[in-house]
Amino acid sequence: MVYKPLNPSDRLRRLLELRHFLSDWALACCFHLARESRWTLTAQQTLVCLRHPTGFVREAVLAYLKIASPRALVELLPRLQNDPDRLVSGQVEEMMAELGAGGKR
């Protein structure tokens, strides 16, 4: 197998394709890096990780979406209000108030 160099954003997207082999912390860090670097991720990568069983991964995805796609975030927030993780549900409520995404349904 021949090594093929990738630019950092492509390497990160590739890592997210291999997300099943990453620890929860590494996965969350991928979203924080994408947010800070303003790199785009695919909708599939983002949506799949919003359903991740670990709360801090979902928190990282929400923080990423706030920067990367505020319009999509506004649409998704109402569906995430009842997240079982109290930190995620608190983050959702705070973002809804900040972005004017409506209230409890």
ZIZI-V727583 format. One record per residue. N is the residue number from 1. RES is the residue in three letters. SS is DSSP state (alpha for helix, beta for strand, coil for the rest). PHI is phi in radians with two decimals (999 if undefined). Layout:
# ZIZI-V727583
N/RES/SS/PHI  N/RES/SS/PHI
This chain:
# ZIZI-V727583
1/MET/coil/999  2/VAL/coil/-1.68  3/TYR/coil/-1.23  4/LYS/coil/-2.09  5/PRO/coil/-1.14  6/LEU/coil/-2.14  7/ASN/coil/-1.28  8/PRO/alpha/-0.99  9/SER/alpha/-1.19  10/ASP/alpha/-1.17  11/ARG/alpha/-1.10  12/LEU/alpha/-1.12  13/ARG/alpha/-1.06  14/ARG/alpha/-1.13  15/LEU/alpha/-1.03  16/LEU/alpha/-1.17  17/GLU/alpha/-1.15  18/LEU/coil/-1.75  19/ARG/alpha/-0.97  20/HIS/alpha/-1.17  21/PHE/alpha/-1.74  22/LEU/coil/-1.73  23/SER/coil/-1.23  24/ASP/alpha/-1.01  25/TRP/alpha/-1.11  26/ALA/alpha/-1.11  27/LEU/alpha/-1.12  28/ALA/alpha/-1.06  29/CYS/alpha/-1.10  30/CYS/alpha/-1.03  31/PHE/alpha/-1.24  32/HIS/alpha/-1.16  33/LEU/alpha/-1.12  34/ALA/alpha/-1.06  35/ARG/alpha/-1.13  36/GLU/alpha/-1.14  37/SER/alpha/-1.56  38/ARG/coil/1.03  39/TRP/coil/-1.64  40/THR/coil/-1.57  41/LEU/coil/-2.06  42/THR/coil/-1.33  43/ALA/alpha/-1.07  44/GLN/alpha/-1.08  45/GLN/alpha/-1.03  46/THR/alpha/-1.20  47/LEU/alpha/-1.15  48/VAL/alpha/-1.06  49/CYS/alpha/-1.33  50/LEU/alpha/-1.20  51/ARG/coil/-1.73  52/HIS/coil/-1.07  53/PRO/coil/-1.20  54/THR/coil/-1.67  55/GLY/alpha/-1.02  56/PHE/alpha/-1.22  57/VAL/alpha/-1.25  58/ARG/alpha/-1.08  59/GLU/alpha/-1.05  60/ALA/alpha/-1.12  61/VAL/alpha/-1.13  62/LEU/alpha/-1.09  63/ALA/alpha/-1.10  64/TYR/alpha/-1.09  65/LEU/alpha/-1.10  66/LYS/alpha/-1.03  67/ILE/alpha/-1.55  68/ALA/alpha/-1.35  69/SER/coil/-2.68  70/PRO/alpha/-1.00  71/ARG/alpha/-1.12  72/ALA/alpha/-1.13  73/LEU/alpha/-1.06  74/VAL/alpha/-1.03  75/GLU/alpha/-1.24  76/LEU/alpha/-1.45  77/LEU/alpha/-0.94  78/PRO/alpha/-1.00  79/ARG/alpha/-1.29  80/LEU/alpha/-1.83  81/GLN/coil/-1.02  82/ASN/coil/-1.74  83/ASP/coil/-0.99  84/PRO/coil/-1.15  85/ASP/coil/-1.52  86/ARG/alpha/-1.11  87/LEU/alpha/-1.23  88/VAL/alpha/-1.19  89/SER/alpha/-1.12  90/GLY/alpha/-1.15  91/GLN/alpha/-1.09  92/VAL/alpha/-1.09  93/GLU/alpha/-1.06  94/GLU/alpha/-1.09  95/MET/alpha/-1.15  96/MET/alpha/-1.09  97/ALA/alpha/-1.15  98/GLU/alpha/-1.16  99/LEU/alpha/-1.66  100/GLY/coil/1.14  101/ALA/coil/-1.60  102/GLY/coil/1.62  103/GLY/coil/-2.06  104/LYS/coil/-1.06  105/ARG/coil/-1.71
